[in-house]
Amino acid sequence: MSTAELTRGAINEKCVHPEIAELEKPLGKILGQLRRHIDMNQYKLVLGDDTSGRIPALIMWRVLSALAEQRGQEKPKISFIAGSRYLFDQDRQKKWQPFQMS
């Protein structure tokens, strides 16, 4: 199944808002650009902004999870973080530390 079909399915399955349906093309394009890395199962975590990024992150996670399931691979995890625009540098570093890649 193509990323476009999976994106459409992830959005349309429970979509009741036209604003969410409008995400199909841009997210499909992003997924298409990431396809080589997706095919190699390189994404282990989908990290979304807790406000405006929640729905796009959930859609991306559903598509990546469906692809992983089809291939018998481990599904990625998903996590959300609140923005850190007004945090001091020390607090911002502490907040992001669990997501640092080694």
Beta strands, then each sheet from edge to edge (+ up, - down):
strand 1: 45-49
strand 2: 77-81
sheet 1: 1+ 2+
end
